[in-house]
Amino acid sequence: MDEAPKALEDFLAPFMERLTEKTLGNAVELMNEDERTEFDRLLGLASEPVRSFTPTPSNRGRMTSVAVPHSQDGVGL
């Protein structure tokens, strides 16, 4: 998502305006539970790596493995 860093910056702006020491930790301390949930969501979007789904000569027709989380008893989640 190309807009995620901008959305995160816009979301944080009102919190940063209220701070004399402008740190992310201080901004988070000002947030209520709903604001923190939104912050976590935007941070996750901004930090997700961009993945291309366009086939390239090196991966065309090739199966790739995917890590699947398992519980402690070995059963897939």
C-alpha positions as CSV (number, residue, x, y, z in Angstrom):
1,M,0.0,0.0,0.0
2,D,1.8,3.1,-1.2
3,E,-0.4,5.4,0.9
4,A,0.3,3.7,4.2
5,P,3.4,5.8,5.3
6,K,1.5,9.0,4.5
7,A,-1.6,7.7,6.3
8,L,0.5,6.8,9.4
9,E,2.2,10.3,9.3
10,D,-1.2,12.0,9.1
11,F,-2.5,9.9,11.9
12,L,0.4,10.7,14.2
13,A,0.5,14.5,13.4
14,P,-2.1,15.6,16.1
15,F,-0.3,13.6,18.7
16,M,3.1,15.0,17.8
17,E,1.7,18.5,17.9
18,R,0.9,18.0,21.6
19,L,4.4,16.9,22.5
20,T,7.5,18.9,23.4
21,E,9.6,15.7,23.1
22,K,8.4,14.3,19.8
23,T,9.0,10.6,20.0
24,L,6.9,7.7,18.8
25,G,6.8,6.3,22.4
26,N,5.5,9.6,23.8
27,A,2.8,9.8,21.0
28,V,1.6,6.2,21.8
29,E,1.3,7.2,25.5
30,L,-1.3,9.8,24.5
31,M,-3.5,7.4,22.5
32,N,-6.6,5.7,23.8
33,E,-7.3,2.0,23.1
34,D,-9.1,2.7,19.7
35,E,-6.3,5.1,18.6
36,R,-3.7,2.5,19.5
37,T,-5.5,-0.1,17.5
38,E,-5.6,2.1,14.5
39,F,-1.9,3.0,15.0
40,D,-1.0,-0.7,15.1
41,R,-3.0,-1.3,11.9
42,L,-1.4,1.6,10.0
43,L,2.1,0.7,11.3
44,G,1.6,-2.9,10.0
45,L,0.5,-1.6,6.6
46,A,3.4,0.8,6.4
47,S,6.0,-1.9,7.3
48,E,4.7,-4.7,5.1
49,P,7.1,-5.5,2.3
50,V,5.8,-4.9,-1.2
51,R,5.5,-8.2,-3.1
52,S,5.2,-8.5,-6.8
53,F,2.9,-11.2,-8.2
54,T,4.2,-10.8,-11.7
55,P,5.8,-14.1,-13.0
56,T,9.4,-13.7,-13.8
57,P,11.6,-16.1,-15.8
58,S,13.1,-17.4,-12.6
59,N,9.8,-18.3,-10.8
60,R,7.5,-19.1,-13.7
61,G,6.0,-22.6,-13.3
62,R,7.8,-23.3,-10.1
63,M,6.1,-24.2,-6.8
64,T,7.4,-22.4,-3.8
65,S,7.0,-23.4,-0.2
66,V,5.1,-21.3,2.3
67,A,5.6,-21.3,6.0
68,V,2.5,-22.3,7.8
69,P,2.2,-21.7,11.5
70,H,1.6,-24.8,13.7
71,S,0.4,-25.1,17.2
72,Q,2.6,-26.8,19.8
73,D,0.9,-30.2,19.1
74,G,2.0,-30.0,15.5
75,V,-1.5,-29.4,14.1
76,G,-1.8,-26.5,11.6
77,L,-3.6,-23.4,12.7
